[in-house]
Amino acid sequence: MKRRVFLAGSALGVASLASPSLAQPAGSRVLKFVPQADLAIVDPLRTTAYVTRNHGYLVFDTLYGLDEHFNVQPQMVEGHTVEQDGKLWRLTLREGLKFHDGLPVLARDVVASLRRWGRVDGFGGILLEVTDELSAPSDRVVQFRLKHPFRLLPEALAKLPGFMPCVMPERIVSIDPRQAITEMVGSGPFRFIASERVQGARFVYEKFGDYVPRPSGTPSRTAGPKVAHLDRIEWHVLPDPATAASALQSGEVDWLESPSLDLLPMLHRARHLSIELKDTTGNIGNMRLNHLTKPFDNPEIRRIVLRAVRQADFMSAVAGSAPGGWADGVGYFCPGTPLAEGLPPLAREPDTEKSKQALRAAGYAGEPVVVLAATDYPSINAMAQVGSDLLRGLGMNVDFQAIDWGTVQQRRLSKEPVGRGGWSLFFTFIAGADTFNPAVNHSIRGNGVAGTPGWPQSAELERLRTEWLSAPDLAAQKAACAMLQQQAQIDVPYVPLGQFFQPFAFHRSVSGILPGFSTFYNVRKG
């Protein structure tokens, strides 16, 4: 079942994008990139949107990184020591670290940044909860004095998903934590050029000449030396998938982050292009329900929707029938990873008629179900179309609101009832790497209004998450995750919709793209 809607005609029929803004200077090291969506929010601690995370890793750096095997590696730190039976950690910063304003990165900047990060991030919050004292005894030493040993400290500081544990100047982060940061002063390999920002159209980054990469190691995901081979990176937000594909074919852009899966066969035929899957953990489709408003404040109604979902319908709409393009039977942890082993998958063949009867018995009284549907994001739009049809088929009063992804990001923050601008559900996806464990999968939490939009509240989900965090070994972690997944099917913090795989499409002149999400260090052109 196909639910995606594109412009009439193929990408080849779209008018050329040739214009001064996309002209390519001869011999320059300029990369023109088409992101998955508009960069509506630039503060990495104000949204978990992946486009903002990718922007964050261009501009900011982190204390530790993760390689492609999810092993923690030092990044901004030279190393660390652990004393007093695991309760005292001292992290030493590398020499030569500078912010984009020319000032040195000092330990007190790190302390201020981690305190801000810990107020919004789940893993960071746990780290701060077990910390008696976070201090900067010298310019290059960050010290954690813990209440009790916490062996996952480096993992917390290396986490991949938003919110990223980025390091900013103390003067910027020492503001009201409720305010968004708009001054992008990082210490990463590229600077954000705010003066060239055209919201909804273009974002520009330039190489930071004073960035000092790690002197050793192998580039891998967010770990290893981050070398800026490019002088300038331009993000161009194009109006639709066909236009983006046409621009790639004609050489007006160099790299599409999320080429339309429907257009991949055409792109494959172009010999000057490469189509490569860099993130083998894929993406997990996600129906995010609002637990604060009717009808999804009723846990039985949430369970009915969970049982009614046929993941194959959603994934075939997103990825078509291409072999290996998607998988169903997906639960709350990424398939193929240690914590997903042995966990019961969700049902593949639900009984729709039984679900309709159960919905009436659960007390659904025709309340409007406001669906936020991002029409400029093909994979999300496909899930929204299928999901809305499913809910209508169950007898729900669906109000399908077609808006852009940037507006979805803003609207989903509202806790108001649907009659005052609120919402009932939206669709998104979670990178498989971001469902690797309970610490990074924010969507499975039950911490209520302190959590992510949807705001599920479940003391048992939180207890099992804490049990996982304190587990002494992998066997104990697996046991905790098995119970956590069972509880998630009772509380339904969100509805998994299956797994799909999104390749990159880029010119063969572009090389050095690392496994995982879109990073730009170590990338070459020419």
Summary of the structure (lengths in Angstrom):
residues: 526
radius of gyration: 22.9
end to end distance: 41.0
largest distance: 68.1
contacts: 1786
relative contact order: 0.16
helix: 32%
strand: 21%
